Amino acid sequence: MQRISVIVPMYNEARHITRTLDSVILAARVAAVDYELIVVDNGSTDQGPQRARELGARVLSCPGIGIGALRNRGAAVATGDCLAFVDADIEVPGNWLQLWRQVLAANRADVLALDCAAPRCAPWFARAWQRRSLTAGRQPRPRQWLPSANLCLQRVWFERVGGFDERLRTGEDKDLGLRLHAAGARQISLPEPQVLHWGFEGSWGEWAGKERWRQGSHGQLLKAAGFNSRLLRFPLLCLACALLSGAALLALVAGRPGAAALCLLLGALAPLLLALRQGWRHRDPLFVLQLWLLHGVRLHLGAVALVQGLFNRAAVRPDRG
């Protein structure tokens, strides 16, 4: 690895950007690599761009474009043979880039991400939701796609698949990862050490808003990938749960409590199965119960986002008001 370009998309992240860039600079020094910092700003109105410049970052002003386009703009001006994408509210560990050097040297993978956790000060629902994606055990895990909160890959792979799809409002990291997988790139996530997500949801309303926005990509992903049973599975699950909840409400109004209870029971099975799949490996019953509740809410939010998408009414990106 001769040079690494670290690309950070940002919008009004003055409260986090100093911590993020400080952690990246430390990681580059520990790994003893030549690096550059590129912050792609989406029209911030706070002191984020100024603070990024003070820490030596090159700041590009790109207001009014999507998250995938922001990352692509950074990659377009990058000079490194490796690219690293980091969200502006992420704190990376000191050996982050050292691990990436080791992975490359041993030819273990072409794309790397570290598991992401919420700090202990986050509310329980934010910590539980982040924890669901953590790998049980300490072994590297091969993946078909990786989230882009922290993502290291060789530039040649990024260019081979054409970068991020700028048409997607969200889900652009999943789309990129699936295309990398189809092209033959080996992708792994490491359970330790973890990066910390400081932009956690501080309220139920914020969590629900972000989840509804995230689910808005399913229609676009299906259009981009064509018929794909794997991508179709979750939207159908969302619709089924919402329909069962609606049927339960109608049954109650009609004075049929038994039918309402049956509909609610059937509707609770999907979030329970999702909670068991993600939480059982952690051997924590309370965590499974927390995920059961969160998945139940998420499936209904997904149904709302899907219906909005059918009428071309996208959910507003939470960090843009």
Contacts in CASP RR format, 6 or more apart in sequence:
PFRMAT RR
TARGET T0000
AUTHOR 0000-0000-0000
METHOD contacts of the structure
MODEL  1
MQRISVIVPMYNEARHITRTLDSVILAARVAAVDYELIVVDNGSTDQGPQ
RARELGARVLSCPGIGIGALRNRGAAVATGDCLAFVDADIEVPGNWLQLW
RQVLAANRADVLALDCAAPRCAPWFARAWQRRSLTAGRQPRPRQWLPSAN
LCLQRVWFERVGGFDERLRTGEDKDLGLRLHAAGARQISLPEPQVLHWGF
EGSWGEWAGKERWRQGSHGQLLKAAGFNSRLLRFPLLCLACALLSGAALL
ALVAGRPGAAALCLLLGALAPLLLALRQGWRHRDPLFVLQLWLLHGVRLH
LGAVALVQGLFNRAAVRPDRG
1 33 0 8 1.000
1 81 0 8 1.000
1 82 0 8 1.000
1 100 0 8 1.000
1 101 0 8 1.000
1 104 0 8 1.000
2 34 0 8 1.000
2 80 0 8 1.000
2 81 0 8 1.000
3 33 0 8 1.000
3 34 0 8 1.000
3 35 0 8 1.000
3 36 0 8 1.000
3 79 0 8 1.000
3 80 0 8 1.000
3 81 0 8 1.000
3 82 0 8 1.000
4 28 0 8 1.000
4 33 0 8 1.000
4 34 0 8 1.000
4 35 0 8 1.000
4 36 0 8 1.000
4 80 0 8 1.000
4 81 0 8 1.000
4 82 0 8 1.000
4 83 0 8 1.000
4 84 0 8 1.000
4 97 0 8 1.000
4 100 0 8 1.000
4 152 0 8 1.000
5 35 0 8 1.000
5 36 0 8 1.000
5 38 0 8 1.000
5 74 0 8 1.000
5 75 0 8 1.000
5 78 0 8 1.000
5 79 0 8 1.000
5 80 0 8 1.000
5 82 0 8 1.000
5 83 0 8 1.000
5 84 0 8 1.000
5 155 0 8 1.000
6 24 0 8 1.000
6 28 0 8 1.000
6 35 0 8 1.000
6 36 0 8 1.000
6 37 0 8 1.000
6 38 0 8 1.000
6 84 0 8 1.000
6 86 0 8 1.000
7 38 0 8 1.000
7 40 0 8 1.000
7 71 0 8 1.000
7 74 0 8 1.000
7 75 0 8 1.000
7 78 0 8 1.000
7 83 0 8 1.000
7 84 0 8 1.000
7 85 0 8 1.000
7 86 0 8 1.000
8 17 0 8 1.000
8 20 0 8 1.000
8 21 0 8 1.000
8 24 0 8 1.000
8 37 0 8 1.000
8 38 0 8 1.000
8 39 0 8 1.000
8 40 0 8 1.000
8 52 0 8 1.000
8 57 0 8 1.000
8 85 0 8 1.000
8 86 0 8 1.000
8 87 0 8 1.000
8 88 0 8 1.000
9 39 0 8 1.000
9 40 0 8 1.000
9 42 0 8 1.000
9 67 0 8 1.000
9 68 0 8 1.000
9 70 0 8 1.000
9 71 0 8 1.000
9 85 0 8 1.000
9 87 0 8 1.000
9 88 0 8 1.000
10 17 0 8 1.000
10 39 0 8 1.000
10 40 0 8 1.000
10 41 0 8 1.000
10 42 0 8 1.000
10 44 0 8 1.000
10 48 0 8 1.000
10 49 0 8 1.000
10 52 0 8 1.000
10 88 0 8 1.000
11 41 0 8 1.000
11 42 0 8 1.000
11 43 0 8 1.000
11 44 0 8 1.000
11 88 0 8 1.000
11 319 0 8 1.000
11 320 0 8 1.000
12 44 0 8 1.000
12 45 0 8 1.000
12 46 0 8 1.000
12 48 0 8 1.000
12 319 0 8 1.000
13 20 0 8 1.000
13 44 0 8 1.000
13 46 0 8 1.000
13 48 0 8 1.000
13 88 0 8 1.000
13 89 0 8 1.000
14 44 0 8 1.000
14 46 0 8 1.000
14 47 0 8 1.000
14 48 0 8 1.000
14 51 0 8 1.000
16 88 0 8 1.000
16 89 0 8 1.000
16 198 0 8 1.000
16 199 0 8 1.000
17 39 0 8 1.000
17 48 0 8 1.000
17 51 0 8 1.000
17 52 0 8 1.000
17 88 0 8 1.000
18 51 0 8 1.000
18 55 0 8 1.000
19 91 0 8 1.000
19 198 0 8 1.000
20 86 0 8 1.000
20 87 0 8 1.000
20 88 0 8 1.000
20 89 0 8 1.000
20 90 0 8 1.000
20 91 0 8 1.000
20 92 0 8 1.000
21 37 0 8 1.000
21 39 0 8 1.000
21 52 0 8 1.000
21 55 0 8 1.000
21 56 0 8 1.000
21 57 0 8 1.000
22 55 0 8 1.000
23 90 0 8 1.000
23 91 0 8 1.000
23 92 0 8 1.000
23 93 0 8 1.000
23 94 0 8 1.000
23 96 0 8 1.000
24 35 0 8 1.000
24 37 0 8 1.000
24 86 0 8 1.000
24 92 0 8 1.000
24 96 0 8 1.000
25 37 0 8 1.000
25 55 0 8 1.000
26 94 0 8 1.000
27 92 0 8 1.000
27 93 0 8 1.000
27 94 0 8 1.000
27 95 0 8 1.000
27 96 0 8 1.000
27 97 0 8 1.000
27 98 0 8 1.000
28 35 0 8 1.000
28 97 0 8 1.000
30 94 0 8 1.000
30 95 0 8 1.000
30 97 0 8 1.000
30 98 0 8 1.000
31 95 0 8 1.000
31 96 0 8 1.000
31 97 0 8 1.000
31 98 0 8 1.000
31 100 0 8 1.000
31 101 0 8 1.000
33 97 0 8 1.000
33 101 0 8 1.000
35 97 0 8 1.000
36 58 0 8 1.000
36 78 0 8 1.000
36 79 0 8 1.000
36 80 0 8 1.000
37 52 0 8 1.000
37 55 0 8 1.000
37 56 0 8 1.000
37 57 0 8 1.000
37 58 0 8 1.000
38 57 0 8 1.000
38 58 0 8 1.000
38 60 0 8 1.000
38 74 0 8 1.000
38 77 0 8 1.000
38 78 0 8 1.000
39 49 0 8 1.000
39 52 0 8 1.000
39 57 0 8 1.000
39 58 0 8 1.000
39 59 0 8 1.000
39 60 0 8 1.000
39 88 0 8 1.000
40 59 0 8 1.000
40 60 0 8 1.000
40 62 0 8 1.000
40 70 0 8 1.000
40 71 0 8 1.000
40 73 0 8 1.000
40 74 0 8 1.000
41 48 0 8 1.000
41 49 0 8 1.000
41 52 0 8 1.000
41 59 0 8 1.000
41 60 0 8 1.000
41 61 0 8 1.000
41 62 0 8 1.000
41 63 0 8 1.000
42 62 0 8 1.000
42 63 0 8 1.000
42 64 0 8 1.000
42 65 0 8 1.000
42 66 0 8 1.000
42 70 0 8 1.000
43 61 0 8 1.000
43 62 0 8 1.000
43 63 0 8 1.000
43 64 0 8 1.000
49 59 0 8 1.000
49 61 0 8 1.000
52 59 0 8 1.000
53 59 0 8 1.000
58 77 0 8 1.000
60 73 0 8 1.000
60 74 0 8 1.000
60 77 0 8 1.000
62 69 0 8 1.000
62 70 0 8 1.000
62 73 0 8 1.000
65 73 0 8 1.000
65 166 0 8 1.000
66 166 0 8 1.000
66 169 0 8 1.000
67 164 0 8 1.000
67 170 0 8 1.000
67 172 0 8 1.000
68 164 0 8 1.000
68 165 0 8 1.000
68 166 0 8 1.000
68 168 0 8 1.000
68 172 0 8 1.000
69 164 0 8 1.000
69 166 0 8 1.000
71 85 0 8 1.000
71 148 0 8 1.000
71 163 0 8 1.000
71 164 0 8 1.000
71 172 0 8 1.000
72 163 0 8 1.000
72 164 0 8 1.000
72 166 0 8 1.000
75 83 0 8 1.000
75 155 0 8 1.000
75 158 0 8 1.000
75 163 0 8 1.000
78 155 0 8 1.000
80 155 0 8 1.000
81 154 0 8 1.000
81 155 0 8 1.000
81 156 0 8 1.000
82 100 0 8 1.000
82 104 0 8 1.000
82 152 0 8 1.000
82 153 0 8 1.000
82 154 0 8 1.000
82 155 0 8 1.000
83 152 0 8 1.000
83 153 0 8 1.000
83 154 0 8 1.000
83 155 0 8 1.000
83 158 0 8 1.000
84 97 0 8 1.000
84 100 0 8 1.000
84 150 0 8 1.000
84 151 0 8 1.000
84 152 0 8 1.000
84 153 0 8 1.000
85 148 0 8 1.000
85 150 0 8 1.000
85 151 0 8 1.000
86 92 0 8 1.000
86 149 0 8 1.000
86 150 0 8 1.000
86 151 0 8 1.000
87 148 0 8 1.000
87 149 0 8 1.000
87 150 0 8 1.000
87 197 0 8 1.000
89 197 0 8 1.000
89 198 0 8 1.000
89 199 0 8 1.000
90 116 0 8 1.000
90 149 0 8 1.000
90 150 0 8 1.000
90 195 0 8 1.000
90 196 0 8 1.000
90 197 0 8 1.000
90 198 0 8 1.000
91 195 0 8 1.000
91 196 0 8 1.000
91 198 0 8 1.000
92 114 0 8 1.000
92 150 0 8 1.000
92 195 0 8 1.000
93 114 0 8 1.000
93 193 0 8 1.000
93 194 0 8 1.000
93 195 0 8 1.000
94 193 0 8 1.000
95 193 0 8 1.000
96 114 0 8 1.000
96 150 0 8 1.000
96 193 0 8 1.000
96 195 0 8 1.000
97 152 0 8 1.000
99 112 0 8 1.000
99 114 0 8 1.000
99 190 0 8 1.000
100 112 0 8 1.000
100 152 0 8 1.000
103 109 0 8 1.000
103 112 0 8 1.000
103 188 0 8 1.000
104 154 0 8 1.000
108 140 0 8 1.000
108 186 0 8 1.000
108 188 0 8 1.000
109 140 0 8 1.000
109 186 0 8 1.000
109 187 0 8 1.000
109 188 0 8 1.000
110 153 0 8 1.000
110 154 0 8 1.000
110 157 0 8 1.000
110 180 0 8 1.000
110 184 0 8 1.000
110 185 0 8 1.000
110 186 0 8 1.000
110 187 0 8 1.000
111 146 0 8 1.000
111 151 0 8 1.000
111 152 0 8 1.000
111 153 0 8 1.000
111 157 0 8 1.000
111 177 0 8 1.000
111 180 0 8 1.000
111 185 0 8 1.000
111 186 0 8 1.000
111 187 0 8 1.000
111 188 0 8 1.000
112 146 0 8 1.000
112 151 0 8 1.000
112 152 0 8 1.000
112 153 0 8 1.000
112 187 0 8 1.000
112 188 0 8 1.000
112 189 0 8 1.000
112 190 0 8 1.000
113 143 0 8 1.000
113 146 0 8 1.000
113 147 0 8 1.000
113 148 0 8 1.000
113 149 0 8 1.000
113 150 0 8 1.000
113 151 0 8 1.000
113 152 0 8 1.000
113 187 0 8 1.000
113 189 0 8 1.000
113 190 0 8 1.000
114 150 0 8 1.000
114 189 0 8 1.000
114 190 0 8 1.000
114 193 0 8 1.000
114 194 0 8 1.000
114 195 0 8 1.000
115 133 0 8 1.000
115 134 0 8 1.000
115 135 0 8 1.000
115 189 0 8 1.000
115 190 0 8 1.000
115 191 0 8 1.000
115 192 0 8 1.000
115 194 0 8 1.000
115 195 0 8 1.000
116 130 0 8 1.000
116 133 0 8 1.000
116 147 0 8 1.000
116 149 0 8 1.000
116 150 0 8 1.000
116 194 0 8 1.000
116 195 0 8 1.000
116 196 0 8 1.000
116 197 0 8 1.000
117 127 0 8 1.000
117 130 0 8 1.000
117 131 0 8 1.000
117 134 0 8 1.000
117 194 0 8 1.000
117 195 0 8 1.000
117 196 0 8 1.000
117 197 0 8 1.000
118 126 0 8 1.000
118 127 0 8 1.000
118 129 0 8 1.000
118 130 0 8 1.000
118 131 0 8 1.000
118 196 0 8 1.000
118 197 0 8 1.000
118 200 0 8 1.000
119 196 0 8 1.000
119 197 0 8 1.000
119 198 0 8 1.000
119 200 0 8 1.000
120 127 0 8 1.000
122 130 0 8 1.000
122 200 0 8 1.000
122 201 0 8 1.000
122 202 0 8 1.000
123 200 0 8 1.000
123 201 0 8 1.000
123 202 0 8 1.000
123 203 0 8 1.000
124 290 0 8 1.000
125 201 0 8 1.000
125 204 0 8 1.000
125 207 0 8 1.000
125 290 0 8 1.000
125 294 0 8 1.000
126 200 0 8 1.000
126 201 0 8 1.000
126 202 0 8 1.000
126 207 0 8 1.000
127 200 0 8 1.000
128 287 0 8 1.000
128 290 0 8 1.000
128 291 0 8 1.000
128 294 0 8 1.000
129 201 0 8 1.000
129 207 0 8 1.000
129 294 0 8 1.000
130 197 0 8 1.000
130 200 0 8 1.000
131 282 0 8 1.000
131 287 0 8 1.000
132 278 0 8 1.000
132 279 0 8 1.000
132 291 0 8 1.000
133 147 0 8 1.000
133 278 0 8 1.000
134 191 0 8 1.000
134 194 0 8 1.000
134 282 0 8 1.000
135 141 0 8 1.000
135 189 0 8 1.000
135 190 0 8 1.000
135 191 0 8 1.000
136 191 0 8 1.000
136 281 0 8 1.000
136 282 0 8 1.000
137 191 0 8 1.000
138 191 0 8 1.000
138 192 0 8 1.000
139 191 0 8 1.000
140 188 0 8 1.000
140 189 0 8 1.000
140 190 0 8 1.000
140 191 0 8 1.000
141 188 0 8 1.000
141 189 0 8 1.000
141 190 0 8 1.000
141 191 0 8 1.000
142 186 0 8 1.000
142 187 0 8 1.000
142 188 0 8 1.000
143 187 0 8 1.000
143 188 0 8 1.000
143 189 0 8 1.000
144 177 0 8 1.000
144 178 0 8 1.000
144 181 0 8 1.000
144 187 0 8 1.000
145 173 0 8 1.000
145 174 0 8 1.000
145 176 0 8 1.000
145 177 0 8 1.000
145 178 0 8 1.000
145 180 0 8 1.000
145 181 0 8 1.000
145 187 0 8 1.000
146 173 0 8 1.000
146 177 0 8 1.000
146 187 0 8 1.000
146 189 0 8 1.000
147 173 0 8 1.000
147 174 0 8 1.000
148 172 0 8 1.000
148 173 0 8 1.000
148 176 0 8 1.000
149 195 0 8 1.000
149 197 0 8 1.000
150 195 0 8 1.000
151 173 0 8 1.000
153 180 0 8 1.000
153 185 0 8 1.000
157 180 0 8 1.000
157 183 0 8 1.000
157 185 0 8 1.000
160 183 0 8 1.000
161 176 0 8 1.000
161 179 0 8 1.000
161 180 0 8 1.000
161 183 0 8 1.000
162 179 0 8 1.000
163 176 0 8 1.000
164 172 0 8 1.000
164 173 0 8 1.000
164 175 0 8 1.000
164 176 0 8 1.000
165 172 0 8 1.000
165 175 0 8 1.000
165 176 0 8 1.000
165 224 0 8 1.000
166 172 0 8 1.000
167 220 0 8 1.000
167 224 0 8 1.000
168 175 0 8 1.000
168 217 0 8 1.000
168 220 0 8 1.000
168 221 0 8 1.000
168 224 0 8 1.000
169 213 0 8 1.000
169 216 0 8 1.000
169 217 0 8 1.000
169 220 0 8 1.000
169 314 0 8 1.000
169 317 0 8 1.000
170 213 0 8 1.000
170 214 0 8 1.000
170 216 0 8 1.000
170 217 0 8 1.000
170 317 0 8 1.000
171 214 0 8 1.000
171 217 0 8 1.000
171 221 0 8 1.000
172 217 0 8 1.000
174 217 0 8 1.000
174 221 0 8 1.000
175 221 0 8 1.000
175 224 0 8 1.000
175 225 0 8 1.000
177 185 0 8 1.000
177 187 0 8 1.000
178 225 0 8 1.000
180 187 0 8 1.000
181 187 0 8 1.000
201 207 0 8 1.000
201 210 0 8 1.000
206 318 0 8 1.000
208 297 0 8 1.000
208 301 0 8 1.000
209 301 0 8 1.000
209 315 0 8 1.000
209 318 0 8 1.000
210 318 0 8 1.000
211 297 0 8 1.000
211 298 0 8 1.000
211 301 0 8 1.000
211 302 0 8 1.000
212 301 0 8 1.000
212 302 0 8 1.000
212 304 0 8 1.000
212 305 0 8 1.000
212 315 0 8 1.000
213 305 0 8 1.000
213 315 0 8 1.000
213 316 0 8 1.000
213 317 0 8 1.000
213 318 0 8 1.000
215 238 0 8 1.000
215 298 0 8 1.000
215 301 0 8 1.000
215 302 0 8 1.000
215 305 0 8 1.000
215 306 0 8 1.000
215 315 0 8 1.000
216 302 0 8 1.000
216 305 0 8 1.000
216 306 0 8 1.000
216 308 0 8 1.000
216 309 0 8 1.000
216 314 0 8 1.000
216 315 0 8 1.000
218 231 0 8 1.000
218 234 0 8 1.000
218 235 0 8 1.000
218 302 0 8 1.000
218 305 0 8 1.000
218 306 0 8 1.000
219 235 0 8 1.000
219 306 0 8 1.000
219 309 0 8 1.000
221 228 0 8 1.000
221 231 0 8 1.000
222 228 0 8 1.000
222 231 0 8 1.000
222 232 0 8 1.000
222 235 0 8 1.000
225 231 0 8 1.000
235 302 0 8 1.000
235 306 0 8 1.000
237 270 0 8 1.000
237 299 0 8 1.000
238 299 0 8 1.000
238 300 0 8 1.000
238 302 0 8 1.000
238 303 0 8 1.000
238 306 0 8 1.000
239 303 0 8 1.000
239 306 0 8 1.000
240 267 0 8 1.000
240 270 0 8 1.000
241 267 0 8 1.000
241 270 0 8 1.000
241 271 0 8 1.000
241 296 0 8 1.000
241 299 0 8 1.000
241 300 0 8 1.000
241 303 0 8 1.000
242 299 0 8 1.000
242 300 0 8 1.000
242 303 0 8 1.000
242 304 0 8 1.000
244 263 0 8 1.000
244 264 0 8 1.000
244 266 0 8 1.000
244 267 0 8 1.000
245 263 0 8 1.000
245 264 0 8 1.000
245 267 0 8 1.000
245 300 0 8 1.000
246 263 0 8 1.000
247 259 0 8 1.000
247 263 0 8 1.000
248 259 0 8 1.000
248 260 0 8 1.000
248 261 0 8 1.000
248 263 0 8 1.000
248 264 0 8 1.000
249 260 0 8 1.000
251 257 0 8 1.000
251 258 0 8 1.000
251 259 0 8 1.000
251 260 0 8 1.000
251 263 0 8 1.000
252 260 0 8 1.000
268 292 0 8 1.000
268 296 0 8 1.000
270 295 0 8 1.000
270 296 0 8 1.000
270 299 0 8 1.000
271 291 0 8 1.000
271 292 0 8 1.000
271 293 0 8 1.000
271 295 0 8 1.000
271 296 0 8 1.000
271 298 0 8 1.000
271 299 0 8 1.000
272 292 0 8 1.000
272 295 0 8 1.000
274 291 0 8 1.000
274 295 0 8 1.000
275 288 0 8 1.000
275 289 0 8 1.000
275 290 0 8 1.000
275 291 0 8 1.000
275 292 0 8 1.000
275 294 0 8 1.000
275 295 0 8 1.000
276 288 0 8 1.000
278 291 0 8 1.000
279 287 0 8 1.000
279 288 0 8 1.000
279 291 0 8 1.000
280 288 0 8 1.000
305 315 0 8 1.000
308 314 0 8 1.000
308 315 0 8 1.000
END
